[in-house]
Amino acid sequence: MSLAPNILILDQDGGLFTEVWGSLIAALQATAAVTFDHQPTSAALKLLSGSFTTVLVVEPAMYFSTAMPNRRLRDRVRDFAELQGGTVLFCGSFSSMTRPPTFNLYFGSEWRLPWTFGDYHRTTMALNPAFRVSTAGNASFKFDPDAADLEEAYSQKAVHIKGAPRVTMLYVPTEDSRLESRVWQPEPITDLTQSPTVFATCGKGHVGFLGDVNGETGTTKTVLALCGLAEGPKPPTVSSDEASPNAGGRYCAACGKQELRSAAGQGDGFKRCGKCQICHYCSRICQTAHWSGGHKKECKYMRDEDDEDDLP
């Protein structure tokens, strides 16, 4: 059954999102049902219902906690896109409040995406004519940038993503883009391979990143469009989690093998890193190899305690 846009926003109680992004919140509430939740357990339960079409992850503090309820929420968010056919957008204050090592570890290990934390500056971005959205996993999702009410180009101060395929970049710098700063000279942007606005297919659904930190009008329009609140896009059909119980397991951070889930929805034995709680492993051999291969250094960014020499 196709749903009207129903949006779940994962924020932090008393966080900055509601202060900086008031215009986005007002625009969403004017055209869709919007629910805020900063409790990981209740948010995870909401995602199982299949009643939401889009999840906005707008602040990292609650989301990246190593506590068990928060870890389960991260799993549910990925399953919401990959298995249920929903759309997950990392936007709002997420980019400005997330540390680069945490960003790289999370999207590389849990989402298996080639995204890495890139440059942070203000410049003018233009719609990418090469942008394409695959609907192979969920034919109910429709998004046509030409039909949506998007800015052809606009200035934004943003965190950029490196490593994303060109066809997944909605906005890109052009040869005319210059560094826009009150301090530095307006030098040309030389790296045209980075983007502050990326949107990619993930299983049956989609995942996007919007690195704008100031809540520009152009970004508000983009979020609305990707949520199915513009004339061009349509909200996806989202199923309950029980619809696909035998897929969507975690990925081994070392070898890439995917965990299979039983009919009861249980995994086949993959273990998490005991410290960062993000990386998963199919065996002790893979865990040891990943730890000595570099995870020992990156793991510390996901924990409150100092790094130790022993394996987790």
C-alpha positions as CSV (number, residue, x, y, z in Angstrom):
1,M,0.0,0.0,0.0
2,S,1.4,3.4,-1.0
3,L,1.6,5.8,1.9
4,A,1.2,9.5,2.3
5,P,4.6,11.1,3.4
6,N,5.1,10.2,7.1
7,I,8.5,11.3,8.4
8,L,10.4,10.3,11.5
9,I,13.1,12.7,12.7
10,L,15.8,11.3,15.0
11,D,17.0,14.2,17.0
12,Q,18.7,14.9,20.3
13,D,16.7,16.3,23.2
14,G,17.8,19.9,23.5
15,G,20.0,19.7,20.4
16,L,20.7,22.4,17.9
17,F,18.6,21.1,15.1
18,T,15.3,22.8,16.1
19,E,17.2,26.1,16.5
20,V,19.0,26.2,13.1
21,W,16.6,24.3,10.9
22,G,13.3,25.9,11.9
23,S,12.3,26.7,8.3
24,L,12.8,23.1,7.2
25,I,10.8,21.8,10.2
26,A,7.9,24.2,9.4
27,A,8.0,23.2,5.7
28,L,7.8,19.5,6.6
29,Q,5.0,19.9,9.1
30,A,3.0,22.0,6.6
31,T,2.9,19.1,4.1
32,A,3.4,15.8,5.9
33,A,3.0,14.0,9.2
34,V,6.1,14.6,11.2
35,T,7.2,12.7,14.4
36,F,10.2,13.6,16.5
37,D,11.9,10.9,18.6
38,H,15.1,11.1,20.6
39,Q,14.6,7.8,22.5
40,P,16.4,4.9,20.6
41,T,14.1,2.1,21.8
42,S,10.9,3.8,20.9
43,A,12.3,5.0,17.6
44,A,13.4,1.5,16.7
45,L,9.9,0.2,17.4
46,K,8.4,2.8,15.2
47,L,10.5,1.8,12.3
48,L,9.2,-1.8,12.5
49,S,5.7,-0.7,11.8
50,G,6.1,0.2,8.1
51,S,4.0,3.4,8.7
52,F,6.9,5.8,8.0
53,T,8.2,6.7,4.5
54,T,11.3,8.6,5.4
55,V,13.7,8.9,8.3
56,L,15.8,12.0,8.9
57,V,18.9,11.5,11.1
58,V,19.7,15.1,12.1
59,E,22.1,14.8,15.1
60,P,24.7,12.2,15.8
61,A,25.0,12.4,19.6
62,M,22.1,10.0,20.4
63,Y,22.6,8.0,17.2
64,F,26.2,7.1,17.7
65,S,26.1,6.2,21.3
66,T,27.6,2.7,22.0
67,A,24.7,1.7,24.3
68,M,22.8,-1.3,23.2
69,P,19.5,0.5,22.4
70,N,21.4,3.0,20.2
71,R,23.2,0.2,18.4
72,R,19.9,-1.6,17.7
73,L,18.5,1.7,16.4
74,R,21.3,2.0,13.9
75,D,20.6,-1.5,12.6
76,R,16.9,-0.7,12.3
77,V,17.6,2.5,10.3
78,R,19.7,0.6,7.8
79,D,17.1,-2.2,7.6
80,F,14.5,0.5,7.0
81,A,16.2,1.5,3.8
82,E,17.6,-1.8,2.7
83,L,14.7,-4.2,3.5
84,Q,11.6,-2.1,3.9
85,G,12.2,0.2,0.9
86,G,12.3,3.5,2.9
87,T,14.4,6.6,2.5
88,V,17.0,7.6,5.1
89,L,18.5,11.1,4.9
90,F,21.4,12.2,7.0
91,C,21.0,16.0,7.2
92,G,20.4,18.9,9.5
93,S,23.1,19.1,12.2
94,F,24.5,15.6,11.4
95,S,27.3,16.8,9.1
96,S,28.6,19.5,11.4
97,M,28.5,17.4,14.6
98,T,30.0,14.2,13.2
99,R,33.8,13.6,13.5
100,P,35.4,12.5,10.2
101,P,36.8,9.1,11.5
102,T,33.3,8.3,12.8
103,F,31.7,9.2,9.5
104,N,34.1,7.1,7.5
105,L,33.8,4.1,9.8
106,Y,30.0,4.2,9.9
107,F,29.2,4.5,6.3
108,G,32.0,2.2,5.1
109,S,31.3,-0.6,7.6
110,E,27.6,-0.5,8.2
111,W,26.3,0.8,4.8
112,R,29.1,-0.5,2.6
113,L,29.3,2.9,0.9
114,P,32.4,4.4,-0.6
115,W,31.6,7.7,1.1
116,T,34.4,9.5,3.1
117,F,34.4,12.9,4.8
118,G,35.6,15.5,2.4
119,D,36.1,19.3,2.3
120,Y,34.2,21.8,4.4
121,H,33.7,25.2,2.8
122,R,31.1,27.5,1.2
123,T,30.7,27.6,-2.6
124,T,28.0,27.6,-5.2
125,M,26.7,24.2,-6.3
126,A,24.7,23.4,-9.4
127,L,22.4,20.5,-10.3
128,N,24.3,17.6,-11.7
129,P,22.9,16.7,-15.2
130,A,24.5,13.2,-14.8
131,F,22.5,12.4,-11.6
132,R,20.4,9.3,-11.8
133,V,18.2,7.5,-9.2
134,S,17.8,3.7,-9.5
135,T,14.4,2.3,-8.5
136,A,15.3,-1.3,-9.2
137,G,14.7,-2.2,-5.5
138,N,11.5,-0.2,-5.1
139,A,9.6,0.8,-8.2
140,S,7.1,2.9,-6.1
141,F,9.8,5.5,-5.5
142,K,9.9,8.2,-8.2
143,F,12.2,11.2,-8.3
144,D,12.8,13.5,-11.2
145,P,15.0,16.5,-10.5
146,D,13.7,18.3,-13.5
147,A,10.1,18.0,-12.3
148,A,10.9,18.8,-8.6
149,D,11.1,22.4,-7.5
150,L,14.8,22.5,-7.0
151,E,17.3,25.4,-7.2
152,E,19.3,25.2,-10.4
153,A,22.3,26.5,-8.3
154,Y,22.8,27.9,-4.9
155,S,25.5,28.8,-2.4
156,Q,25.9,26.6,0.7
157,K,28.5,26.1,3.4
158,A,28.7,22.4,3.7
159,V,30.6,19.2,4.4
160,H,31.3,17.4,1.2
161,I,31.5,13.7,0.5
162,K,34.5,12.1,-1.3
163,G,34.3,8.8,-3.2
164,A,30.6,8.8,-4.2
165,P,29.9,7.8,-7.8
166,R,29.1,10.8,-10.0
167,V,25.6,9.6,-10.8
168,T,24.7,9.7,-7.1
169,M,25.7,13.4,-6.7
170,L,22.6,15.7,-6.9
171,Y,24.6,18.9,-6.6
172,V,28.2,19.4,-7.8
173,P,30.7,22.2,-8.1
174,T,31.3,23.6,-11.6
175,E,34.3,25.2,-13.2
176,D,33.0,28.6,-12.2
177,S,32.7,27.6,-8.5
178,R,34.9,29.7,-6.1
179,L,35.7,29.5,-2.5
180,E,33.3,31.9,-0.8
181,S,34.8,33.3,2.4
182,R,35.2,36.6,4.2
183,V,38.7,35.6,5.2
184,W,40.2,33.7,2.2
185,Q,40.6,34.7,-1.4
186,P,37.9,33.5,-3.8
187,E,40.1,30.8,-5.3
188,P,38.7,28.3,-7.8
189,I,37.4,25.0,-6.4
190,T,39.9,22.5,-7.9
191,D,38.4,19.2,-6.7
192,L,35.2,18.8,-8.7
193,T,34.7,15.2,-7.6
194,Q,33.2,16.0,-4.2
195,S,29.5,16.8,-3.4
196,P,27.5,18.0,-0.5
197,T,24.3,16.3,-1.7
198,V,24.4,12.6,-2.4
199,F,21.5,10.2,-2.9
200,A,22.1,6.5,-3.6
201,T,20.1,3.2,-3.8
202,C,20.4,0.9,-0.8
203,G,18.7,-2.5,-1.3
204,K,15.0,-1.8,-1.7
205,G,15.3,1.8,-0.6
206,H,17.6,4.8,-0.7
207,V,20.0,6.7,1.5
208,G,21.1,10.3,1.2
209,F,23.4,12.9,2.7
210,L,23.0,16.6,2.8
211,G,26.0,18.4,4.2
212,D,24.7,22.0,4.4
213,V,25.2,23.3,7.9
214,N,23.1,26.5,7.7
215,G,19.7,25.5,6.5
216,E,19.7,27.2,3.1
217,T,16.5,27.5,1.2
218,G,17.8,25.3,-1.6
219,T,18.6,22.5,0.9
220,T,15.0,22.8,2.3
221,K,13.6,22.3,-1.2
222,T,15.9,19.3,-1.7
223,V,14.9,17.6,1.5
224,L,11.2,18.1,0.7
225,A,11.7,16.6,-2.7
226,L,13.5,13.6,-1.5
227,C,10.8,13.1,1.1
228,G,8.2,13.0,-1.6
229,L,6.8,16.4,-0.8
230,A,7.3,18.0,-4.2
231,E,5.4,17.7,-7.5
232,G,8.0,15.4,-9.0
233,P,8.8,12.7,-6.4
234,K,6.4,10.2,-4.9
235,P,6.8,8.7,-1.5
236,P,8.0,5.0,-1.5
237,T,5.9,2.1,-0.5
238,V,7.4,0.9,2.7
239,S,6.8,-2.6,4.2
240,S,7.0,-3.7,7.7
241,D,10.2,-5.4,8.8
242,E,8.6,-8.8,8.8
243,A,8.1,-8.7,5.0
244,S,11.7,-9.7,4.4
245,P,13.0,-11.8,7.4
246,N,15.7,-13.7,5.5
247,A,18.0,-10.9,4.3
248,G,19.6,-7.7,5.4
249,G,22.1,-9.1,7.9
250,R,25.3,-7.3,8.9
251,Y,28.4,-7.2,6.7
252,C,31.8,-8.5,7.9
253,A,34.1,-5.4,8.1
254,A,37.1,-7.5,7.0
255,C,35.9,-9.8,4.2
256,G,32.6,-8.3,3.2
257,K,30.5,-11.5,3.7
258,Q,26.9,-10.7,4.6
259,E,25.2,-12.3,7.5
260,L,22.0,-14.2,6.7
261,R,18.9,-14.0,8.9
262,S,16.7,-17.0,9.8
263,A,12.9,-17.0,9.3
264,A,12.7,-15.8,12.8
265,G,14.8,-12.8,11.9
266,Q,17.8,-13.9,13.9
267,G,21.4,-13.6,12.6
268,D,23.8,-16.5,12.0
269,G,26.4,-15.5,14.5
270,F,28.2,-12.3,13.4
271,K,29.8,-10.5,16.3
272,R,30.2,-6.7,16.9
273,C,33.5,-5.0,17.8
274,G,33.2,-4.9,21.6
275,K,34.5,-1.3,21.7
276,C,33.1,0.8,18.8
277,Q,30.0,-1.4,18.4
278,I,29.8,-0.6,14.7
279,C,32.0,-3.1,12.9
280,H,30.8,-6.7,12.6
281,Y,32.8,-9.9,11.9
282,C,32.0,-13.3,10.6
283,S,34.9,-14.9,12.5
284,R,37.6,-14.2,15.0
285,I,40.2,-14.5,12.2
286,C,38.5,-11.6,10.4
287,Q,38.2,-9.5,13.5
288,T,41.9,-10.0,14.3
289,A,43.0,-9.1,10.8
290,H,40.8,-6.0,10.7
291,W,42.1,-4.8,14.1
292,S,45.7,-5.1,13.2
293,G,45.0,-3.7,9.7
294,G,44.0,-0.3,11.0
295,H,40.7,-0.6,13.0
296,K,42.7,-0.3,16.2
297,K,43.3,3.4,15.4
298,E,39.9,4.3,14.0
299,C,37.9,2.4,16.7
300,K,38.8,4.9,19.5
301,Y,36.7,7.6,17.9
302,M,33.6,5.7,18.7
303,R,34.3,5.2,22.4
304,D,34.4,7.4,25.4
305,E,37.4,5.5,26.9
306,D,41.0,5.7,25.8
307,D,42.2,3.1,23.3
308,E,43.8,-0.1,24.6
309,D,46.2,-2.5,23.0
310,D,44.1,-5.6,23.6
311,L,41.6,-6.9,21.0
312,P,38.0,-6.0,21.9
